[in-house]
Amino acid sequence: MTERARFDRGHTDDLMTFLAASPSPYHAVATAAERLEKAGFRQVAETDAWDAVPAAAAADVTAAASAAGSGGKYVLRGGAIVAWYVPEGAAPHTPFRIVGAHTDSPNLRVKPLPDSGAHGWRQVAVEIYGGPLLNSWLDRDLGLAGRLTLRDGSTRLVNVDRPLLRVPQLAIHLDRSVTADGLKLDKQRHMQPVWGLGGDVRDGDLIAFLEEAAGLPAGEVTGWDLMTHSVEPPAYLGRDGELLAGPRMDNLLSVHAGTAALAAVASSPSQPASIPVLAAFDHEENGSQSDTGADGPLLGNVLERSVFARGGSFEDRARAFAGSVCLSSDTGHAVHPNYAERHDPTHHPRVNGGPILKVNVNNRYATDGSGRAEFTAACEAAGVPFQSFVSNNSMPCGTTIGPITAARHGIRTVDIGVAILSMHSVRELCGADDPFLLAGALAAFLER
C-alpha cells in the first residue's frame, strides 16, 4: 500500500461526523443503524418470530419470517446494536466472523433527582460513569444528551448540543497547594456542574427544560438516561493535520470502523464465505454486566436465532460457533512521549502505525498465537501494517469485551484496536491515518 493510498481523509472526515452525531450510546446506535439502512440492512424486532423459510415458499415470506433469508439485518436494544449479513446460500452451520466494540464512554451522568444548587447557583446532580480523567471535564462547555422515556413506554432521543453546563475549577488563589501537591478532586463535592443562577431549586426544572428541547408536552417524561458531553467538535491537529482530536474515540472509533466495514462487505458483489457480524455493546466501561453489555445474552441470542431461523439444529449452532472468530476492537495505548517509562520497553505502538494487536498472557486480552495469525492474515489481505501492544509488567493491564466474548460464547476472540493518547479524557488523540487503516483490516477480516 502506498503512502498516498494509506491515508483516506474522507474516512476520517466521516468519523468526525459520526463522533459529533453520537454524544450518547443511544445516539451512536441510531447513527450506525441509519448508515446500515442506507446499505440495505433492515431492522428485525426481537419480539417477532424469526421462522425458518423453505426455499419453495420464498415468495410468501412474511415480514417477520424474512429474518431467516439472506441479506442484512440488525437489532437494536438501548445502547447496543447487533447487525449481520447472511450471504445467499449460507448453510445453517455457516460460521460467523464478528467485529465487537462498545458504544459507551466515561462521563458524568444525571442522577434521578437532578435539580440541585447552592449559594445562588443552579446545578445538576451527576454521578461518575466509568473511569473518566476527571480533570479533563473541568472548565469545559458541556451539552446534555441521552434518552427520554415517555409515559407510554416509548423513548425519544434528546441532544442539547450547546454550552449548557460547566464544572468550574477552583481558582489557584484559593488552593495554593495545587501546584506542589497536584489537583485533588472529590467525585461528590467537586464534579457537580452549574447551569444557571437562582435562589430556589425547583424539582423538575431540568426535565421540563429537556421536554421543551425535545418538543414534548410538559409532564410526558417519566424516565431518563442522560449524560454530559463536550460541545467542542472533533478537529485535525498538528502542523500537517496528521492527528485527530475528539471525544468518545474510546470506543466509537471502532464502532464507526466496524459499521463501515460491514456495510462495505454487504455491498460487495462477491459473497463472503462466513456470516459477517457487528456487535457494539453498551456498559463496557463499568463491567459489561447488563442486558446490553457483552456479558449479557444479546449476541448469543441473535447468533443462535439466526442459525435456527435458517432451519438449523443445536448441532448446527455448535458447529457455527466452533468455527467463528471475533475481533474485539477497542482503543489501546500509544507510547506517550512524556511518560515512555510507563510502557513496555520493547513494545512502543505509534500513532499512524496501523492498528494494534493486544496481548496479555493473563487473559485480560483474549489474543493467543492463533489469533495473531488470524489478524496477520486480515492485515496482509488489506495491505495494512499492524503493531503489537503488551503492558509494562509493573502496570496493571486493562481489559475489554474480548475475554468476556470468548468465555461466554466459546468463540475464538482476538483483541485489537487503535493506539491513542489521553484515553478516558473528555477529548482523546489518535493518528488521522489509523481509523482508515483499522476499517480496511476489519473489512478484510469480515470478507475472509
Beta strands, then each sheet from edge to edge (+ up, - down):
strand 1: 42-43
strand 2: 71-77
strand 3: 80-86
strand 4: 96-102
strand 5: 107-118
strand 6: 121-129
strand 7: 142-150
strand 8: 155-165
strand 9: 194-197
strand 10: 221-230
strand 11: 235-237
strand 12: 243-246
strand 13: 275-281
strand 14: 325-329
strand 15: 332-333
strand 16: 356-358
strand 17: 387-389
strand 18: 412-417
strand 19: 419-421
strand 20: 428-431
sheet 1: 1+ 2+ 3- 13+ 4+ 14+ 18+ 16- 17-
sheet 2: 5+ 6- 9+
sheet 3: 8+ 7- 10+
sheet 4: 11+ 12- 20+ 19- 15-
end
